[in-house]
């Protein structure tokens, strides 16, 4: 079993929010957590229908980072899209 597969299983097995928060603090650096937070914010804003250029300007980042998120949401069978739809409502394209 690869380290990635082990981590995926461990993440899937954690059901307690506080335990997950502690695990994040233990294994990720503050910068890695900030990067994850930014990635999620970008995905949420794209899902909500905000323009890529607006998102880039708001967060002072390149369009390349946002384009990746846009591709994820357009991909057939995207788990990220499914999760965003479940948590924030389906987006109308």
Jmol script that loads the backbone (N, CA, C; Angstrom):
load data "model"
ATOM      1  N   UNK A   1       0.848  -1.183   0.000  1.00  0.00           N
ATOM      2  CA  UNK A   1       0.000   0.000   0.000  1.00  0.00           C
ATOM      3  C   UNK A   1       0.890   1.242   0.000  1.00  0.00           C
ATOM      4  N   UNK A   2       0.587   2.178  -0.881  1.00  0.00           N
ATOM      5  CA  UNK A   2       1.378   3.406  -0.957  1.00  0.00           C
ATOM      6  C   UNK A   2       1.024   4.354   0.187  1.00  0.00           C
ATOM      7  N   UNK A   3       1.913   5.288   0.456  1.00  0.00           N
ATOM      8  CA  UNK A   3       1.654   6.282   1.503  1.00  0.00           C
ATOM      9  C   UNK A   3       0.402   7.081   1.172  1.00  0.00           C
ATOM     10  N   UNK A   4       0.221   7.412  -0.098  1.00  0.00           N
ATOM     11  CA  UNK A   4      -0.972   8.160  -0.497  1.00  0.00           C
ATOM     12  C   UNK A   4      -2.236   7.369  -0.182  1.00  0.00           C
ATOM     13  N   UNK A   5      -2.238   6.086  -0.530  1.00  0.00           N
ATOM     14  CA  UNK A   5      -3.407   5.238  -0.274  1.00  0.00           C
ATOM     15  C   UNK A   5      -3.678   5.141   1.228  1.00  0.00           C
ATOM     16  N   UNK A   6      -2.623   5.006   2.014  1.00  0.00           N
ATOM     17  CA  UNK A   6      -2.778   4.958   3.472  1.00  0.00           C
ATOM     18  C   UNK A   6      -3.411   6.250   3.989  1.00  0.00           C
ATOM     19  N   UNK A   7      -2.913   7.389   3.510  1.00  0.00           N
ATOM     20  CA  UNK A   7      -3.466   8.668   3.949  1.00  0.00           C
ATOM     21  C   UNK A   7      -4.923   8.819   3.547  1.00  0.00           C
ATOM     22  N   UNK A   8      -5.258   8.411   2.332  1.00  0.00           N
ATOM     23  CA  UNK A   8      -6.650   8.487   1.881  1.00  0.00           C
ATOM     24  C   UNK A   8      -7.554   7.675   2.799  1.00  0.00           C
ATOM     25  N   UNK A   9      -7.114   6.498   3.176  1.00  0.00           N
ATOM     26  CA  UNK A   9      -7.906   5.648   4.074  1.00  0.00           C
ATOM     27  C   UNK A   9      -8.014   6.283   5.460  1.00  0.00           C
ATOM     28  N   UNK A  10      -6.927   6.859   5.947  1.00  0.00           N
ATOM     29  CA  UNK A  10      -6.951   7.497   7.267  1.00  0.00           C
ATOM     30  C   UNK A  10      -7.907   8.686   7.257  1.00  0.00           C
ATOM     31  N   UNK A  11      -7.836   9.524   6.217  1.00  0.00           N
ATOM     32  CA  UNK A  11      -8.762  10.655   6.103  1.00  0.00           C
ATOM     33  C   UNK A  11     -10.208  10.162   6.083  1.00  0.00           C
ATOM     34  N   UNK A  12     -10.452   9.105   5.330  1.00  0.00           N
ATOM     35  CA  UNK A  12     -11.819   8.569   5.223  1.00  0.00           C
ATOM     36  C   UNK A  12     -12.306   8.000   6.549  1.00  0.00           C
ATOM     37  N   UNK A  13     -11.387   7.530   7.376  1.00  0.00           N
ATOM     38  CA  UNK A  13     -11.771   6.921   8.656  1.00  0.00           C
ATOM     39  C   UNK A  13     -12.031   7.935   9.766  1.00  0.00           C
ATOM     40  N   UNK A  14     -11.594   9.184   9.588  1.00  0.00           N
ATOM     41  CA  UNK A  14     -11.782  10.195  10.632  1.00  0.00           C
ATOM     42  C   UNK A  14     -13.175  10.803  10.476  1.00  0.00           C
ATOM     43  N   UNK A  15     -14.007  10.635  11.487  1.00  0.00           N
ATOM     44  CA  UNK A  15     -15.377  11.139  11.444  1.00  0.00           C
ATOM     45  C   UNK A  15     -15.621  12.257  12.455  1.00  0.00           C
ATOM     46  N   UNK A  16     -14.670  12.494  13.327  1.00  0.00           N
ATOM     47  CA  UNK A  16     -14.808  13.531  14.349  1.00  0.00           C
ATOM     48  C   UNK A  16     -14.109  14.813  13.872  1.00  0.00           C
ATOM     49  N   UNK A  17     -14.857  15.928  13.868  1.00  0.00           N
ATOM     50  CA  UNK A  17     -14.301  17.191  13.377  1.00  0.00           C
ATOM     51  C   UNK A  17     -13.062  17.612  14.153  1.00  0.00           C
ATOM     52  N   UNK A  18     -13.087  17.529  15.465  1.00  0.00           N
ATOM     53  CA  UNK A  18     -11.945  17.962  16.268  1.00  0.00           C
ATOM     54  C   UNK A  18     -10.719  17.087  15.996  1.00  0.00           C
ATOM     55  N   UNK A  19     -10.942  15.797  15.827  1.00  0.00           N
ATOM     56  CA  UNK A  19      -9.835  14.897  15.507  1.00  0.00           C
ATOM     57  C   UNK A  19      -9.234  15.254  14.142  1.00  0.00           C
ATOM     58  N   UNK A  20     -10.091  15.562  13.176  1.00  0.00           N
ATOM     59  CA  UNK A  20      -9.592  15.958  11.858  1.00  0.00           C
ATOM     60  C   UNK A  20      -8.821  17.269  11.947  1.00  0.00           C
ATOM     61  N   UNK A  21      -9.341  18.234  12.704  1.00  0.00           N
ATOM     62  CA  UNK A  21      -8.656  19.518  12.869  1.00  0.00           C
ATOM     63  C   UNK A  21      -7.278  19.315  13.503  1.00  0.00           C
ATOM     64  N   UNK A  22      -7.209  18.484  14.517  1.00  0.00           N
ATOM     65  CA  UNK A  22      -5.924  18.207  15.169  1.00  0.00           C
ATOM     66  C   UNK A  22      -4.962  17.501  14.220  1.00  0.00           C
ATOM     67  N   UNK A  23      -5.482  16.557  13.450  1.00  0.00           N
ATOM     68  CA  UNK A  23      -4.659  15.834  12.478  1.00  0.00           C
ATOM     69  C   UNK A  23      -4.089  16.816  11.449  1.00  0.00           C
ATOM     70  N   UNK A  24      -4.928  17.732  10.939  1.00  0.00           N
ATOM     71  CA  UNK A  24      -4.454  18.746   9.996  1.00  0.00           C
ATOM     72  C   UNK A  24      -3.308  19.544  10.614  1.00  0.00           C
ATOM     73  N   UNK A  25      -3.492  20.013  11.851  1.00  0.00           N
ATOM     74  CA  UNK A  25      -2.467  20.820  12.520  1.00  0.00           C
ATOM     75  C   UNK A  25      -1.171  20.041  12.696  1.00  0.00           C
ATOM     76  N   UNK A  26      -1.296  18.741  12.916  1.00  0.00           N
ATOM     77  CA  UNK A  26      -0.109  17.919  13.156  1.00  0.00           C
ATOM     78  C   UNK A  26       0.661  17.590  11.881  1.00  0.00           C
ATOM     79  N   UNK A  27      -0.030  17.349  10.775  1.00  0.00           N
ATOM     80  CA  UNK A  27       0.693  16.879   9.591  1.00  0.00           C
ATOM     81  C   UNK A  27       0.938  17.948   8.524  1.00  0.00           C
ATOM     82  N   UNK A  28       0.187  19.051   8.560  1.00  0.00           N
ATOM     83  CA  UNK A  28       0.370  20.120   7.580  1.00  0.00           C
ATOM     84  C   UNK A  28       1.031  21.324   8.231  1.00  0.00           C
ATOM     85  N   UNK A  29       1.857  22.020   7.452  1.00  0.00           N
ATOM     86  CA  UNK A  29       2.431  23.276   7.929  1.00  0.00           C
ATOM     87  C   UNK A  29       1.349  24.353   7.827  1.00  0.00           C
ATOM     88  N   UNK A  30       1.526  25.472   8.534  1.00  0.00           N
ATOM     89  CA  UNK A  30       0.553  26.560   8.394  1.00  0.00           C
ATOM     90  C   UNK A  30       0.388  27.006   6.935  1.00  0.00           C
ATOM     91  N   UNK A  31       1.472  27.048   6.160  1.00  0.00           N
ATOM     92  CA  UNK A  31       1.376  27.441   4.749  1.00  0.00           C
ATOM     93  C   UNK A  31       0.569  26.411   3.955  1.00  0.00           C
ATOM     94  N   UNK A  32       0.775  25.140   4.206  1.00  0.00           N
ATOM     95  CA  UNK A  32       0.015  24.104   3.498  1.00  0.00           C
ATOM     96  C   UNK A  32      -1.478  24.217   3.809  1.00  0.00           C
ATOM     97  N   UNK A  33      -1.800  24.509   5.053  1.00  0.00           N
ATOM     98  CA  UNK A  33      -3.208  24.695   5.430  1.00  0.00           C
ATOM     99  C   UNK A  33      -3.783  25.924   4.729  1.00  0.00           C
ATOM    100  N   UNK A  34      -3.024  27.020   4.696  1.00  0.00           N
ATOM    101  CA  UNK A  34      -3.477  28.232   3.992  1.00  0.00           C
ATOM    102  C   UNK A  34      -3.724  27.934   2.514  1.00  0.00           C
ATOM    103  N   UNK A  35      -2.830  27.152   1.897  1.00  0.00           N
ATOM    104  CA  UNK A  35      -2.992  26.790   0.488  1.00  0.00           C
ATOM    105  C   UNK A  35      -4.259  25.964   0.272  1.00  0.00           C
ATOM    106  N   UNK A  36      -4.526  25.033   1.176  1.00  0.00           N
ATOM    107  CA  UNK A  36      -5.757  24.233   1.091  1.00  0.00           C
ATOM    108  C   UNK A  36      -6.992  25.117   1.255  1.00  0.00           C
ATOM    109  N   UNK A  37      -6.930  26.028   2.203  1.00  0.00           N
ATOM    110  CA  UNK A  37      -8.055  26.950   2.423  1.00  0.00           C
ATOM    111  C   UNK A  37      -8.319  27.788   1.176  1.00  0.00           C
ATOM    112  N   UNK A  38      -7.250  28.315   0.569  1.00  0.00           N
ATOM    113  CA  UNK A  38      -7.400  29.123  -0.633  1.00  0.00           C
ATOM    114  C   UNK A  38      -7.987  28.287  -1.764  1.00  0.00           C
ATOM    115  N   UNK A  39      -7.487  27.072  -1.948  1.00  0.00           N
ATOM    116  CA  UNK A  39      -8.008  26.200  -3.008  1.00  0.00           C
ATOM    117  C   UNK A  39      -9.502  25.981  -2.822  1.00  0.00           C
ATOM    118  N   UNK A  40      -9.932  25.730  -1.584  1.00  0.00           N
ATOM    119  CA  UNK A  40     -11.356  25.495  -1.325  1.00  0.00           C
ATOM    120  C   UNK A  40     -12.168  26.763  -1.586  1.00  0.00           C
ATOM    121  N   UNK A  41     -11.653  27.925  -1.172  1.00  0.00           N
ATOM    122  CA  UNK A  41     -12.353  29.187  -1.424  1.00  0.00           C
ATOM    123  C   UNK A  41     -12.533  29.417  -2.923  1.00  0.00           C
ATOM    124  N   UNK A  42     -11.487  29.166  -3.693  1.00  0.00           N
ATOM    125  CA  UNK A  42     -11.571  29.336  -5.143  1.00  0.00           C
ATOM    126  C   UNK A  42     -12.636  28.419  -5.734  1.00  0.00           C
ATOM    127  N   UNK A  43     -12.632  27.172  -5.303  1.00  0.00           N
ATOM    128  CA  UNK A  43     -13.616  26.214  -5.802  1.00  0.00           C
ATOM    129  C   UNK A  43     -15.036  26.647  -5.452  1.00  0.00           C
ATOM    130  N   UNK A  44     -15.239  27.123  -4.228  1.00  0.00           N
ATOM    131  CA  UNK A  44     -16.567  27.582  -3.827  1.00  0.00           C
ATOM    132  C   UNK A  44     -17.008  28.781  -4.660  1.00  0.00           C
ATOM    133  N   UNK A  45     -16.093  29.720  -4.901  1.00  0.00           N
ATOM    134  CA  UNK A  45     -16.439  30.906  -5.679  1.00  0.00           C
ATOM    135  C   UNK A  45     -16.739  30.543  -7.132  1.00  0.00           C
ATOM    136  N   UNK A  46     -15.954  29.636  -7.707  1.00  0.00           N
ATOM    137  CA  UNK A  46     -16.240  29.171  -9.062  1.00  0.00           C
ATOM    138  C   UNK A  46     -17.596  28.476  -9.113  1.00  0.00           C
ATOM    139  N   UNK A  47     -17.855  27.645  -8.134  1.00  0.00           N
ATOM    140  CA  UNK A  47     -19.120  26.905  -8.054  1.00  0.00           C
ATOM    141  C   UNK A  47     -20.292  27.867  -7.954  1.00  0.00           C
ATOM    142  N   UNK A  48     -20.087  28.976  -7.258  1.00  0.00           N
ATOM    143  CA  UNK A  48     -21.148  29.978  -7.095  1.00  0.00           C
ATOM    144  C   UNK A  48     -21.341  30.825  -8.348  1.00  0.00           C
ATOM    145  N   UNK A  49     -20.466  30.632  -9.344  1.00  0.00           N
ATOM    146  CA  UNK A  49     -20.634  31.339 -10.603  1.00  0.00           C
ATOM    147  C   UNK A  49     -19.835  32.626 -10.754  1.00  0.00           C
ATOM    148  N   UNK A  50     -18.909  32.895  -9.836  1.00  0.00           N
ATOM    149  CA  UNK A  50     -18.088  34.098  -9.942  1.00  0.00           C
ATOM    150  C   UNK A  50     -17.115  33.970 -11.114  1.00  0.00           C
ATOM    151  N   UNK A  51     -16.829  35.063 -11.769  1.00  0.00           N
ATOM    152  CA  UNK A  51     -15.914  35.077 -12.906  1.00  0.00           C
ATOM    153  C   UNK A  51     -14.480  34.819 -12.442  1.00  0.00           C
ATOM    154  N   UNK A  52     -13.738  34.098 -13.279  1.00  0.00           N
ATOM    155  CA  UNK A  52     -12.360  33.758 -12.936  1.00  0.00           C
ATOM    156  C   UNK A  52     -11.498  35.003 -12.706  1.00  0.00           C
ATOM    157  N   UNK A  53     -11.658  36.004 -13.542  1.00  0.00           N
ATOM    158  CA  UNK A  53     -10.850  37.231 -13.386  1.00  0.00           C
ATOM    159  C   UNK A  53     -11.190  37.966 -12.083  1.00  0.00           C
ATOM    160  N   UNK A  54     -12.450  37.933 -11.700  1.00  0.00           N
ATOM    161  CA  UNK A  54     -12.860  38.558 -10.442  1.00  0.00           C
ATOM    162  C   UNK A  54     -12.223  37.839  -9.256  1.00  0.00           C
ATOM    163  N   UNK A  55     -12.239  36.515  -9.317  1.00  0.00           N
ATOM    164  CA  UNK A  55     -11.638  35.711  -8.246  1.00  0.00           C
ATOM    165  C   UNK A  55     -10.135  35.984  -8.173  1.00  0.00           C
ATOM    166  N   UNK A  56      -9.476  36.009  -9.324  1.00  0.00           N
ATOM    167  CA  UNK A  56      -8.032  36.260  -9.367  1.00  0.00           C
ATOM    168  C   UNK A  56      -7.694  37.614  -8.752  1.00  0.00           C
ATOM    169  N   UNK A  57      -8.473  38.637  -9.100  1.00  0.00           N
ATOM    170  CA  UNK A  57      -8.222  39.975  -8.563  1.00  0.00           C
ATOM    171  C   UNK A  57      -8.473  40.011  -7.054  1.00  0.00           C
ATOM    172  N   UNK A  58      -9.560  39.382  -6.617  1.00  0.00           N
ATOM    173  CA  UNK A  58      -9.916  39.394  -5.195  1.00  0.00           C
ATOM    174  C   UNK A  58      -8.819  38.762  -4.332  1.00  0.00           C
ATOM    175  N   UNK A  59      -8.250  37.659  -4.824  1.00  0.00           N
ATOM    176  CA  UNK A  59      -7.256  36.928  -4.034  1.00  0.00           C
ATOM    177  C   UNK A  59      -5.818  37.243  -4.447  1.00  0.00           C
ATOM    178  N   UNK A  60      -5.676  38.113  -5.455  1.00  0.00           N
ATOM    179  CA  UNK A  60      -4.360  38.499  -5.966  1.00  0.00           C
ATOM    180  C   UNK A  60      -3.522  37.278  -6.345  1.00  0.00           C
ATOM    181  N   UNK A  61      -4.119  36.443  -7.198  1.00  0.00           N
ATOM    182  CA  UNK A  61      -3.449  35.241  -7.681  1.00  0.00           C
ATOM    183  C   UNK A  61      -3.590  35.171  -9.196  1.00  0.00           C
ATOM    184  N   UNK A  62      -2.821  34.266  -9.792  1.00  0.00           N
ATOM    185  CA  UNK A  62      -2.866  34.131 -11.250  1.00  0.00           C
ATOM    186  C   UNK A  62      -4.104  33.352 -11.675  1.00  0.00           C
ATOM    187  N   UNK A  63      -4.484  33.565 -12.927  1.00  0.00           N
ATOM    188  CA  UNK A  63      -5.625  32.837 -13.495  1.00  0.00           C
ATOM    189  C   UNK A  63      -5.346  31.336 -13.588  1.00  0.00           C
ATOM    190  N   UNK A  64      -4.069  30.953 -13.666  1.00  0.00           N
ATOM    191  CA  UNK A  64      -3.715  29.529 -13.780  1.00  0.00           C
ATOM    192  C   UNK A  64      -4.270  28.719 -12.607  1.00  0.00           C
ATOM    193  N   UNK A  65      -4.168  29.250 -11.405  1.00  0.00           N
ATOM    194  CA  UNK A  65      -4.683  28.533 -10.226  1.00  0.00           C
ATOM    195  C   UNK A  65      -6.190  28.356 -10.325  1.00  0.00           C
ATOM    196  N   UNK A  66      -6.846  29.336 -10.856  1.00  0.00           N
ATOM    197  CA  UNK A  66      -8.304  29.292 -10.946  1.00  0.00           C
ATOM    198  C   UNK A  66      -8.752  28.391 -12.089  1.00  0.00           C
ATOM    199  N   UNK A  67      -8.001  28.391 -13.172  1.00  0.00           N
ATOM    200  CA  UNK A  67      -8.340  27.546 -14.317  1.00  0.00           C
ATOM    201  C   UNK A  67      -8.341  26.075 -13.920  1.00  0.00           C
ATOM    202  N   UNK A  68      -7.402  25.682 -13.091  1.00  0.00           N
ATOM    203  CA  UNK A  68      -7.360  24.292 -12.620  1.00  0.00           C
ATOM    204  C   UNK A  68      -8.656  23.941 -11.903  1.00  0.00           C
ATOM    205  N   UNK A  69      -9.105  24.823 -11.027  1.00  0.00           N
ATOM    206  CA  UNK A  69     -10.355  24.596 -10.304  1.00  0.00           C
ATOM    207  C   UNK A  69     -11.549  24.526 -11.232  1.00  0.00           C
ATOM    208  N   UNK A  70     -11.547  25.379 -12.240  1.00  0.00           N
ATOM    209  CA  UNK A  70     -12.636  25.392 -13.207  1.00  0.00           C
ATOM    210  C   UNK A  70     -12.710  24.069 -13.961  1.00  0.00           C
ATOM    211  N   UNK A  71     -11.554  23.540 -14.335  1.00  0.00           N
ATOM    212  CA  UNK A  71     -11.500  22.246 -15.031  1.00  0.00           C
ATOM    213  C   UNK A  71     -12.026  21.127 -14.140  1.00  0.00           C
ATOM    214  N   UNK A  72     -11.692  21.189 -12.862  1.00  0.00           N
ATOM    215  CA  UNK A  72     -12.166  20.169 -11.913  1.00  0.00           C
ATOM    216  C   UNK A  72     -13.690  20.170 -11.874  1.00  0.00           C
ATOM    217  N   UNK A  73     -14.283  21.352 -11.801  1.00  0.00           N
ATOM    218  CA  UNK A  73     -15.735  21.447 -11.690  1.00  0.00           C
ATOM    219  C   UNK A  73     -16.460  21.050 -12.977  1.00  0.00           C
ATOM    220  N   UNK A  74     -15.795  21.178 -14.117  1.00  0.00           N
ATOM    221  CA  UNK A  74     -16.403  20.814 -15.396  1.00  0.00           C
ATOM    222  C   UNK A  74     -16.227  19.337 -15.742  1.00  0.00           C
ATOM    223  N   UNK A  75     -15.326  18.675 -15.052  1.00  0.00           N
ATOM    224  CA  UNK A  75     -15.018  17.270 -15.342  1.00  0.00           C
ATOM    225  C   UNK A  75     -16.224  16.383 -15.017  1.00  0.00           C
ATOM    226  N   UNK A  76     -16.634  15.539 -15.975  1.00  0.00           N
ATOM    227  CA  UNK A  76     -17.748  14.622 -15.700  1.00  0.00           C
ATOM    228  C   UNK A  76     -17.420  13.716 -14.507  1.00  0.00           C
ATOM    229  N   UNK A  77     -18.357  13.589 -13.589  1.00  0.00           N
ATOM    230  CA  UNK A  77     -18.158  12.745 -12.413  1.00  0.00           C
ATOM    231  C   UNK A  77     -17.278  13.360 -11.341  1.00  0.00           C
ATOM    232  N   UNK A  78     -17.060  14.667 -11.395  1.00  0.00           N
ATOM    233  CA  UNK A  78     -16.206  15.344 -10.420  1.00  0.00           C
ATOM    234  C   UNK A  78     -16.750  15.173  -8.998  1.00  0.00           C
ATOM    235  N   UNK A  79     -15.935  14.600  -8.132  1.00  0.00           N
ATOM    236  CA  UNK A  79     -16.313  14.438  -6.723  1.00  0.00           C
ATOM    237  C   UNK A  79     -16.396  15.807  -6.064  1.00  0.00           C
ATOM    238  N   UNK A  80     -15.487  16.693  -6.438  1.00  0.00           N
ATOM    239  CA  UNK A  80     -15.497  18.044  -5.875  1.00  0.00           C
ATOM    240  C   UNK A  80     -16.800  18.744  -6.201  1.00  0.00           C
ATOM    241  N   UNK A  81     -17.237  18.655  -7.441  1.00  0.00           N
ATOM    242  CA  UNK A  81     -18.504  19.271  -7.860  1.00  0.00           C
ATOM    243  C   UNK A  81     -19.670  18.666  -7.080  1.00  0.00           C
ATOM    244  N   UNK A  82     -19.665  17.346  -6.938  1.00  0.00           N
ATOM    245  CA  UNK A  82     -20.721  16.655  -6.192  1.00  0.00           C
ATOM    246  C   UNK A  82     -20.767  17.154  -4.738  1.00  0.00           C
ATOM    247  N   UNK A  83     -19.608  17.280  -4.109  1.00  0.00           N
ATOM    248  CA  UNK A  83     -19.559  17.737  -2.721  1.00  0.00           C
ATOM    249  C   UNK A  83     -20.034  19.187  -2.595  1.00  0.00           C
ATOM    250  N   UNK A  84     -19.607  20.038  -3.522  1.00  0.00           N
ATOM    251  CA  UNK A  84     -20.057  21.428  -3.488  1.00  0.00           C
ATOM    252  C   UNK A  84     -21.560  21.517  -3.715  1.00  0.00           C
ATOM    253  N   UNK A  85     -22.087  20.720  -4.643  1.00  0.00           N
ATOM    254  CA  UNK A  85     -23.533  20.693  -4.875  1.00  0.00           C
ATOM    255  C   UNK A  85     -24.275  20.264  -3.608  1.00  0.00           C
ATOM    256  N   UNK A  86     -23.757  19.256  -2.926  1.00  0.00           N
ATOM    257  CA  UNK A  86     -24.406  18.743  -1.712  1.00  0.00           C
ATOM    258  C   UNK A  86     -24.370  19.761  -0.583  1.00  0.00           C
ATOM    259  N   UNK A  87     -23.272  20.466  -0.451  1.00  0.00           N
ATOM    260  CA  UNK A  87     -23.103  21.388   0.679  1.00  0.00           C
ATOM    261  C   UNK A  87     -23.606  22.805   0.405  1.00  0.00           C
ATOM    262  N   UNK A  88     -23.595  23.223  -0.866  1.00  0.00           N
ATOM    263  CA  UNK A  88     -23.937  24.604  -1.187  1.00  0.00           C
ATOM    264  C   UNK A  88     -25.033  24.724  -2.224  1.00  0.00           C
ATOM    265  N   UNK A  89     -25.604  23.617  -2.639  1.00  0.00           N
ATOM    266  CA  UNK A  89     -26.667  23.640  -3.639  1.00  0.00           C
ATOM    267  C   UNK A  89     -26.118  23.496  -5.037  1.00  0.00           C
ATOM    268  N   UNK A  90     -26.899  22.911  -5.905  1.00  0.00           N
ATOM    269  CA  UNK A  90     -26.490  22.711  -7.294  1.00  0.00           C
ATOM    270  C   UNK A  90     -26.340  24.031  -8.013  1.00  0.00           C
ATOM    271  N   UNK A  91     -25.342  24.096  -8.822  1.00  0.00           N
ATOM    272  CA  UNK A  91     -25.080  25.290  -9.635  1.00  0.00           C
ATOM    273  C   UNK A  91     -25.777  25.124 -10.968  1.00  0.00           C
ATOM    274  N   UNK A  92     -26.321  26.196 -11.448  1.00  0.00           N
ATOM    275  CA  UNK A  92     -26.984  26.164 -12.756  1.00  0.00           C
ATOM    276  C   UNK A  92     -26.011  26.643 -13.808  1.00  0.00           C
ATOM    277  N   UNK A  93     -25.618  25.764 -14.726  1.00  0.00           N
ATOM    278  CA  UNK A  93     -24.691  26.122 -15.818  1.00  0.00           C
ATOM    279  C   UNK A  93     -25.443  26.491 -17.055  1.00  0.00           C
TER     280      UNK A  93
END
end "model"
wireframe off; spacefill off
backbone 0.3
color backbone group
